[in-house]
Amino acid sequence: MQQTTNFQLPSWEASDRILRTDFNDMTEKLDAALGEHAAVLATVGNCRVYTTSYTGTGTYGVNNPSTLVFDDPPVLVMITGSSRIGFTTSGCPSLVATRTGGNDYCTATWSEDKKTLSWFTTSGYADSQLNESGQTYQVIVLVDTE
């Protein structure tokens, strides 16, 4: 009888004799591994992941900020679209729009309750503000659950 690499579980071939003790040994190993896994998972997961999207309008600048509203104050906001990835943390006064070859920095403002994020760029390009016309942007938000 062959055994698996990680947990040495039985891997029977057609000619192998199957024994009850092999099954019992296998279920005990699986139970122990799943128990350890559950214990580790219980210590992580202090955040909730929220996703949304928006379509860019092509506007940019101080008079045309982009805005996102959240149900709960985020810890981290990531925006992807076109050839850029934007990110900021709660309360941070800037949003970085990174791309191959460099970064653009947007001025970010947060509402007092940290549930609304607005940002704008002075670079003169809508894609620097993550607001290119017709471009769909994916938003990934981490919210603290503690």
N, C-alpha and C positions, 0 to 999 in steps of 0.2 A: 504494500500500500504506500502510495506517495503521500507527502504532507505539504501543506501550503507553506510559503516562505515566512510570512510574518507571525503566524500563531500556531504553526504546526498542526493545522486541522487536517483531518483525513481527506484524502482525495483518491477515491477508490477507482480501480481499473476493473475491467470486466472479469478478470480471473481472481480478484480478491475476495476473501471470505469476510462478510460484514458481520461484526460482533456488536452486541448491545453495549459493551464497555467502551467501544470506540465512539458510539453515539453519545454516551453519557459524558465521556471526556471532552468531546467536541462542544456539547452544550454548556458545560462548566466553563470552558475557555471563552466561549462567546459571551456568556453571562458576565464573567469577570471583566472582559474587555469593554463591553457595553456599559457596565457599572462605572469603570474608570472614565470612560468617555462622558457619561452623564455628569459625573462629579466635576470634571473640567469645564463642561459647558455651563454648569451652575455658577461658576465663578466669573464668567465673561458675559458679554451682552448687556453692558450698561448703557447702550444707546439703541435708538430705533432708527431705521433707515426709511426715509421718505423720498419718493421720486415724483417728478412732474416734468413738464416741458413747456416751452413757449416758442412762438414763431417771431423772428426778428422783424422789425418794422423799417429798418434802415435809418432811423434817427439816432443822433448822438449829441453829446455836448451838455454843458451845464443846464441849458434850458430844456433838454430832452432826456432826463435820466431814465434808465431802465429800472423796473421795480418788481420785486417778488414779495409776496405775502405768505407767511407760514402760519400753521395752526399753533405751533409751539416754537419757542426760541431755539434756533439751531446752534449747534456747536461748530459745525463746519458746513460750508456750502460749496459745491463743485458744479461747474457748468461746462458742458462740452458741446461743441458744434463747430462746423467749418473746420478750420485747421488750428483751433485754439482750445485751451482748457483754462477756465477761470476758477479761481478759488479765493475764499476769504473765511475768516473765523468770526464768531459773534463779537460784535463791538469794534472790530478792526476798522480803521478809517480808510482802508484801501482794499481794492479787489485786484488781484494780479491776473492778467490775461496773457498766458504764456503760449508761445508758438516756437517752432523751429527757427532759430536765428535770433530770438530775443523775447523780451517781455514788454507789455504795456501795462501801465498802472492806472487804474480808475480810482477816482475819489468815491468812497463808499460812506453812506450814512445809514444809521439804524434808528428805528423808532425807539421810544423810551422803553417799551416792553420787549424790545428785540425781536418782534415778530414781522417787521417790515424792513427789507433791505432795498436801498436805492443806490445806484451807481452811475457815474458818467465819466467820459474821457474828454480830454482837451486835445487829443492827438489829431483829430480831423478825419477819423475813419470810423464807420459804424462797426466794422468787424473788431476794432480795438475795444469797443464797448460791449462786445458779444451781442450785437443787435443787427447783424447783416440782414437786409431785406429778403424775406422769404425763407431764410435759413431756420431750420428747426433746431432748437437747443434743448438738450437733456439736462435736467437738474437733479443732482443727488444731494440729499441733505441728511446730516447726522444730528439727531436730537437726543440730548441727555435724558435718560429715564430715571435718574436718581433724584 
